[in-house]
Amino acid sequence: MNRLVIVPLLLTSLFLAACGSNREAAAAAPAGPKKVTVSTAQAVTRTVPASFQETGTFVADETSDIAPLVPGRVIATPVNVGDFVKQGQVVCELDHRDAQLRLDQARAALDQATAGVRQSQSRIGFSGQGKFDPALMPEAVAARAALESAQAQARQAAADAKRYENLVASGDVSRSAFEKARTQQETADAQVNAARQQYEATLNGARQSWGAVENSQASLEGFRAQLAQAEKALADTTIHAPFDGFITARPVAAGEYVALANKIATIVRMGSMKLELQTPEQRAARGKLGMTVVARVAAYPDRDFTGTITAVNPSVDPNSRVFILEARFLNPKGELRPGMFATARVLLPGGENAVFVPRNAVVRDKTTDSYQLFTIDNHTAHLRVVVAGDVEGDQIRIVNGLAGNETVATSAQSELFDGAQVQAR
């Protein structure tokens, strides 16, 4: 082969080999970092009411374990768990036949005692109206009339004897006539004494008869008391709700025998609820009566319930070093239930600065059960673990973890990591 032909072919091969090496080197060179496109928002700081946060449990305003007032067999339980009952509504009925028989017996005994009183009153002529006066009894009235008649006759006899005495002195009548007149006077005086004794004896007899009437009246009052007890015993066989509320337990059923210590039902008043907040002793001086409390429960995670502190326990538990703040919440719709766990803020006088970011900027890490967000600084993402607070609309408060002047990512958090390069939309 001609040397002039070989040389160009050799140069061409060397050039192609060099080009191939350059392409392989270019392919092996590392690519630049990929940037994640995110939306951003600015953290804001604003003044909010000062507060401290506590946890607690809701309890019913009033709870009553209803027990029977008399033992007996249950014949009806017209309420069930969850029912709302009004004050006085029947909750349970016991067998009342024995109580009814005792009531009938007490009524018969009372009727008999009443008849006895009337009979004893009629014996002495007392009508039962007004106050008793023995001098007004018929026997006493007759005895007094007899006494007054004897006294009148005695006065007449004394006058006749006096006149005859004067006539004897003048010689106008005989001595025998005067003696006769004086004898009549003495007889009249004796009749007066007898009539007086009879009258006094009649009064004493009336008083003794009245004593018998009083004894029968006392017996009558005793029978009336027995009747009242029998009526109460019958009424106690029907058990009523002591106040408006919900039935939370009804452990008895028809056919069971219940004693005084048995519980018929449990009723709770839920028109208002009490929240018992367990507060560390270092905050003992901060909680005051009348302060506003804002609470949240898991059943309504985005809703605030507002109450007022109504009691502050003056003692601190020596074991847990906490004391109880009691707040009352109106509960007209029954949304709050006894036993619900609540997170609450006690609002203090004055205000404090708080940092807020959009809700979609905060992500909950289920692995660590923590809240995280990414701040953006110079096109670089930085992971922050934060403490989240209250939610206000589409904003959430960051209690700890931000200063308040940061830019935060509000999208594509699943693609971000600490140090990732980003570009804002």
C-alpha positions in Angstrom: 0.0 0.0 0.0 1.1 3.5 -0.8 2.7 5.3 2.3 0.8 8.5 1.4 -2.5 6.6 1.9 -1.6 5.0 5.2 -0.7 8.2 7.0 -4.1 9.9 6.5 -5.9 6.8 7.7 -3.7 6.6 10.8 -4.5 10.3 11.7 -8.2 9.7 11.2 -8.2 6.7 13.6 -6.3 8.7 16.2 -8.8 11.6 16.0 -11.8 9.3 16.3 -10.3 7.6 19.4 -9.7 10.9 21.0 -13.3 12.0 20.4 -14.6 8.8 22.0 -12.4 9.3 25.0 -13.7 12.8 25.5 -17.4 11.6 25.3 -16.7 8.9 27.9 -15.0 11.5 30.2 -17.9 13.8 29.8 -20.4 11.1 30.7 -18.4 10.1 33.8 -18.3 13.7 35.1 -20.8 14.3 38.1 -24.0 16.3 37.4 -25.0 19.5 39.3 -27.4 19.3 42.4 -31.1 19.1 41.6 -33.2 22.0 43.0 -36.7 21.3 44.5 -39.4 23.8 43.6 -41.3 24.9 46.7 -43.9 27.5 47.8 -42.8 29.7 50.7 -44.4 32.0 53.3 -43.0 34.3 55.9 -43.3 33.6 59.6 -45.0 36.4 61.4 -44.9 37.7 65.0 -47.9 39.2 66.6 -49.1 40.0 70.1 -51.5 37.4 71.7 -52.9 37.2 75.2 -50.4 35.8 77.7 -51.3 32.3 79.0 -50.0 29.1 80.3 -51.1 25.7 79.2 -52.3 22.8 81.3 -54.1 19.4 80.8 -57.1 18.1 82.7 -60.3 16.1 82.6 -63.9 17.2 82.4 -66.2 16.0 85.1 -69.9 16.5 85.4 -71.3 19.4 87.3 -73.3 17.0 89.5 -73.3 13.2 89.6 -75.8 11.2 91.7 -75.9 7.5 92.3 -79.6 7.0 92.9 -80.4 4.5 95.7 -83.8 3.2 96.9 -85.2 4.6 100.2 -86.9 1.3 100.9 -85.9 -2.3 99.9 -88.0 -4.2 97.5 -88.4 -6.1 94.2 -88.0 -4.1 91.0 -91.1 -4.2 88.8 -90.2 -1.6 86.2 -87.2 0.4 85.0 -88.6 2.9 82.4 -85.2 4.6 81.6 -82.1 3.3 79.8 -78.5 4.4 79.6 -78.1 7.6 77.6 -81.7 8.8 78.2 -82.2 12.4 79.3 -84.6 12.7 82.2 -86.3 15.7 83.9 -86.3 16.3 87.6 -89.1 14.2 89.1 -89.3 11.7 86.2 -89.7 8.1 87.3 -86.5 6.1 87.1 -87.5 2.9 88.8 -90.6 1.3 90.4 -90.6 -1.2 93.2 -93.3 -3.6 94.2 -95.7 -1.5 96.3 -98.4 -4.1 97.4 -97.1 -4.4 101.0 -96.8 -0.7 101.3 -100.3 -0.2 100.0 -101.7 -2.7 102.5 -99.9 -0.9 105.4 -101.3 2.4 104.1 -104.8 1.0 104.1 -104.3 -0.3 107.6 -103.0 3.1 108.8 -106.0 4.8 107.3 -108.5 2.5 109.1 -106.7 3.0 112.4 -106.8 6.8 111.9 -110.6 6.7 111.1 -111.1 4.6 114.3 -109.1 7.1 116.4 -110.9 10.0 114.9 -114.3 8.5 115.9 -113.0 7.9 119.4 -112.0 11.5 119.8 -115.4 12.7 118.6 -117.1 10.3 121.0 -115.1 11.5 124.0 -115.8 15.1 123.0 -119.5 14.5 122.8 -119.5 13.0 126.3 -118.5 16.3 127.8 -120.5 18.4 125.3 -117.5 19.8 123.5 -118.2 20.6 119.9 -114.5 20.6 118.9 -114.6 24.2 117.9 -112.6 26.9 119.8 -110.7 26.5 123.0 -112.0 24.1 125.8 -113.5 25.9 128.8 -114.9 23.5 131.6 -117.3 26.3 132.8 -119.0 26.1 129.4 -119.8 22.4 129.6 -123.5 21.6 130.0 -123.1 20.0 133.5 -121.1 22.9 134.7 -123.6 25.4 133.3 -126.4 23.6 135.1 -124.4 23.4 138.4 -123.6 27.1 138.2 -127.2 28.0 137.6 -128.1 25.9 140.7 -125.4 27.7 142.7 -126.7 31.1 141.6 -130.3 30.1 142.5 -129.2 29.0 145.9 -127.3 32.2 146.4 -130.3 34.2 145.5 -132.5 32.3 147.9 -129.8 32.8 150.6 -129.9 36.5 150.0 -133.7 36.6 150.3 -133.6 34.5 153.5 -130.9 36.8 155.0 -133.1 39.8 154.2 -136.2 38.2 155.7 -134.2 37.3 158.9 -132.9 40.8 159.2 -136.4 42.3 158.9 -137.8 39.9 161.4 -135.0 40.7 163.8 -136.0 44.4 163.6 -139.6 43.6 164.1 -138.9 41.5 167.1 -137.1 44.4 168.7 -140.1 46.7 168.1 -142.5 44.0 169.3 -144.3 43.8 166.0 -143.7 40.0 165.5 -143.2 37.1 167.8 -140.0 35.7 168.7 -140.9 32.4 167.1 -141.4 34.0 163.8 -138.0 35.5 163.9 -136.4 32.1 164.8 -138.2 30.5 161.9 -136.8 33.2 159.5 -133.3 32.7 160.8 -133.6 29.0 160.4 -134.6 29.5 156.8 -131.5 31.7 156.3 -129.2 29.1 157.7 -130.8 26.5 155.5 -130.3 28.7 152.4 -126.7 29.2 153.3 -126.2 25.5 153.6 -127.8 25.1 150.2 -125.4 27.6 148.7 -122.4 25.7 150.1 -123.8 22.5 148.7 -124.4 24.1 145.3 -120.9 25.5 145.3 -119.3 22.2 146.0 -121.5 20.6 143.3 -120.3 23.2 140.8 -116.7 22.7 141.7 -117.1 19.0 141.5 -118.7 19.4 138.0 -115.7 21.6 136.9 -113.2 19.0 138.1 -115.1 16.3 136.4 -115.2 18.3 133.1 -111.4 18.8 133.4 -110.9 15.1 133.9 -113.1 14.3 131.0 -111.1 16.8 128.9 -107.9 15.0 129.9 -109.4 11.8 128.4 -110.2 13.8 125.3 -106.6 15.1 125.1 -105.3 11.5 125.5 -107.5 10.4 122.6 -106.4 13.4 120.6 -102.7 12.5 121.3 -103.5 9.0 120.1 -105.1 10.5 117.0 -101.9 12.4 116.2 -99.9 9.2 116.6 -102.2 7.5 114.1 -101.8 10.5 111.8 -98.0 10.1 112.0 -98.3 6.4 111.2 -100.5 7.3 108.2 -97.9 9.8 107.0 -95.2 7.1 107.3 -97.2 4.6 105.4 -97.9 7.2 102.7 -94.2 8.0 102.5 -93.3 4.2 102.4 -95.7 3.8 99.4 -94.3 6.9 97.7 -90.7 5.7 98.2 -91.4 2.6 96.1 -91.4 4.9 93.1 -87.9 6.4 92.6 -87.6 9.8 90.8 -84.8 11.7 89.2 -83.3 14.3 91.6 -82.5 16.7 88.8 -82.3 17.1 85.1 -79.6 15.0 83.5 -78.4 12.0 81.6 -78.6 8.4 82.7 -75.1 7.0 82.6 -75.7 3.7 84.4 -78.7 1.5 85.3 -77.4 -1.7 86.8 -80.8 -3.2 87.9 -83.6 -4.8 85.9 -87.1 -5.9 86.6 -87.3 -8.9 89.0 -84.2 -8.0 91.0 -84.5 -7.4 94.7 -82.7 -4.3 95.8 -81.6 -3.2 99.3 -80.9 0.3 100.6 -77.2 0.0 99.6 -77.9 -1.0 96.0 -77.5 1.6 93.2 -80.6 1.9 91.0 -79.1 4.3 88.4 -76.5 7.0 87.9 -77.5 10.5 86.7 -75.2 13.3 85.7 -76.0 17.0 85.2 -74.3 18.2 82.0 -75.7 21.6 81.4 -72.4 22.9 82.6 -69.1 20.9 83.0 -66.1 21.3 85.3 -62.6 21.0 84.0 -60.1 20.0 86.6 -56.7 21.3 85.5 -53.6 19.8 87.2 -51.3 22.7 87.6 -47.6 22.6 88.9 -47.1 24.3 92.2 -44.8 26.9 90.7 -47.9 28.4 89.0 -49.9 28.5 92.2 -49.8 32.3 92.2 -50.8 32.7 88.6 -54.2 31.1 88.5 -57.0 33.4 89.9 -60.7 33.2 90.2 -62.5 34.6 87.2 -59.7 34.0 84.6 -60.7 32.8 81.2 -59.8 29.2 80.2 -59.8 28.1 76.5 -59.9 24.3 76.2 -59.8 21.7 73.3 -60.7 18.1 73.2 -59.9 15.3 70.7 -63.5 15.0 69.7 -63.5 18.6 68.4 -59.8 19.3 67.5 -60.4 22.6 65.7 -62.9 24.1 68.2 -62.3 26.2 71.3 -64.5 25.9 74.4 -64.4 28.9 76.7 -64.9 28.7 80.5 -64.0 30.5 83.7 -62.0 29.5 86.7 -64.4 29.1 89.6 -62.3 27.4 92.2 -58.6 27.1 93.2 -57.6 24.3 95.4 -55.6 25.8 98.2 -53.5 22.7 98.9 -50.8 21.1 96.8 -50.6 17.3 96.4 -47.4 16.3 98.3 -46.8 13.4 95.9 -47.4 14.9 92.5 -46.6 18.5 93.5 -49.6 19.8 91.6 -52.8 21.6 92.7 -56.2 21.7 91.0 -57.7 24.6 89.1 -61.4 24.1 88.5 -63.0 25.8 85.5 -66.7 25.8 84.6 -67.9 25.5 81.0 -71.4 26.0 79.8 -72.5 22.9 77.9 -76.0 23.5 76.6 -75.7 21.0 73.7 -74.0 18.3 75.7 -70.9 18.2 73.5 -68.5 18.0 76.4 -68.7 14.7 78.2 -67.5 13.5 81.6 -64.1 11.9 81.4 -63.0 13.8 78.2 -59.3 14.8 78.3 -58.6 18.4 77.5 -55.7 20.7 76.7 -56.4 24.1 78.0 -54.9 27.6 78.1 -55.4 29.9 81.1 -55.4 33.4 79.8 -53.4 35.8 81.9 -53.6 39.7 82.1 -51.4 41.4 79.4 -50.0 40.0 76.2 -47.0 38.3 74.7 -45.3 37.9 71.3 -46.1 34.7 69.4 -44.8 33.3 66.1 -47.3 32.0 63.5 -46.8 30.2 60.2 -49.3 28.7 57.7 -50.7 25.3 58.9 -49.4 23.6 55.7 -45.8 24.5 56.6 -45.8 22.2 59.6 -45.5 18.4 59.1 -46.0 15.8 61.9 -43.3 13.1 61.9 -45.1 9.9 63.0 -41.8 8.2 63.7 -40.7 10.6 66.4 -44.2 12.0 67.2 -42.8 15.5 66.6 -43.6 18.5 64.4 -41.2 19.7 61.8 -40.9 22.4 59.2 -38.2 23.6 56.7 -36.8 27.1 56.7 -35.4 28.5 53.5 -32.2 30.5 53.7 -30.2 31.4 50.6 -32.0 28.7 48.4 -31.1 26.0 51.0 -33.6 24.1 53.2 -33.0 23.7 56.9 -34.9 21.2 59.0 -36.4 22.5 62.2 -38.1 20.5 64.9 -40.7 22.8 66.5 -43.3 22.8 69.3 -46.7 23.6 67.8 -49.4 25.5 69.7 -52.8 26.7 69.0 -54.4 26.9 65.5 -56.0 30.1 64.5 -57.7 29.8 61.2 -55.1 28.8 58.6 -52.3 29.8 60.9 -50.6 27.7 63.6 -48.6 29.1 66.5 -45.0 27.9 66.9 -44.2 27.9 70.6 -40.6 26.9 70.3 -38.2 26.5 67.3 -38.6 29.8 65.3 -37.5 33.3 66.0 -40.3 34.8 63.9 -38.3 36.3 60.9 -37.8 33.0 58.9 -39.1 32.0 55.5 -40.7 28.6 55.6 -41.6 26.0 52.9 -45.3 25.4 52.5 -45.2 22.6 49.8 -43.1 19.6 48.7 -41.9 18.9 52.2 -41.7 15.2 51.3 -39.0 16.0 48.8 -36.9 18.1 51.1 -34.1 17.3 53.5 -31.7 19.3 55.6 -29.4 21.1 53.2 -31.5 20.5 50.0 -31.3 23.1 47.3 -34.6 24.8 46.5 -36.1 27.4 44.3 -39.2 29.3 45.2 -42.2 29.5 42.9 
